[in-house]
Amino acid sequence: MARSVAVLILAGALACGRSGDLDIPREGSWIDLSHDFSAQTIYWPTAKPFKLEVVSAQRTPAGYYYAANNFSAAEHGGTHLDAPVHFAEGKWTTDQIPLDRLIGHTIVLDMQSGADSSADYRVDLAAINGWEQEHGAIQPGSIVLFRTGWARRWPDRAAYLGTLRTGPEAVSELHFPGIDSAAAQWLVDRKVKAVGIDTPSIDYGQSTSFPTHQVLFASNIPAFENVANLDRLLPRGSFVIALPMKIKGGSGGPLRIVALVP
């Protein structure tokens, strides 16, 4: 079954005219890298949380069952996409990001030891260089995902964010790992497709100016945040599909991200 789906992906890539860049695994297992959306989904302290309103969940007078819901939420919460326009005026909105930037081979960098040492840990150039010495160079065109181990805290809001409070006053209490801006510039220079992390933000919790967002998005490199199950991926070899809700003019949106692991 996985092979059949991979063939369909390849057909889509051919339609996009970019199939030469893709060497899709012919067999493997699909891994869901998304947290589900519910009342427990973690959002930024200033953002509106996910809300599900049941419209119908019953059998109708005509005898058939009918279920329907309304939902609402901020763009940036749960497993989601940050579009470049989020921190870079004039760059791609959610609907403008080319599909080939959201589909491709992934590199998973294990940074858990650093994150375990400090909630304010930032992935730096030394950490990336150390990973490359062990696993080989990160190739241009890769989707780069950072595993800090933070996802194991989900959905414990206090453990994951560093605070249970909401509103503007809670932002200064955020503590979680992120990516150093110099490392972000290195990723830009390496010409990666996209960057993801298993924490609430690619910038660490105590950031006030979000330089990593600014650096990546200025070069139209989208980001995936609150990614799940990265411990189930190998450092190399997985193939990722990260498709957000296609919000016209959006600065982000809910993301269903999956990986085919050979």
Phi, psi and omega in degrees: 000315180300322180296321179296318179295320179299323178296320178296320178299316180299321178298319177296320179296321177299320180296329178278352178076019184237019187297337181296339181275351191247130173239084190283133176304137182279337179216158178160188180243142177272131179241128178277123181255019182246139166284148176284165180256128183199186177296341180269355182298136184272130177237163174303145185304334182264000185264152175287131183284172177290134178227129179245121179251118180284120177271317180205140172206067188201168175276135184278165175303335179282352175103352179257155180275141180222125177237136176202147181224158163254145174224156176213153181184160170291158178295324191253090178186158187060198174288118187211166175264138163258116175282152181306327181295346180305324178225017182214103183301133177086354178274180189301135166275173184307315184285346183267348182293123179299142182301326183293344176280346185250000184226130177160185180287143184243148172247129180246115181260120180278111180243022187295325181297320177293317180294325178293335182281336181198133176294341180261020182298142173235129176295122182244180182298323180298320179294318179293318179297321178296320178296316181295325178297328181272324190244353182098170187291145171281120186278145172305145180086004178279154165265118188255121181242133180256124178257112178258349185085001183294335183298337180291346178275344181294137002257034178286101188300317181296317181288327185278318182264331185100357180203153173261351184286158175234168181094172183302327182291343181279340187299323181290349181262003183286134177218111175196158183289160175206200184244132178294146183294329176293323175294324177297318178296323177299319179294323175298312181296330179280353176061049175284160182281314185203163181228138178223163181206156182263033177234175182293342186203150174288338169269146182291163191302327184274004179294142177244344181240354175053055184294329180294318173303313184298317182294310183293316187287333175299336178256018177058039175257110181287164182231150175243129182237155184059043178284143184250160168061029179291341177292349180265001179255148175281162177303327179223161168103344180279154179242124188250141170236121184233095185249116179274164167302130186275082181271116181295125182075010185287155174263002180172203177159161176306142188234131167255109182242130181227160179227138171264114184255119183291000000 
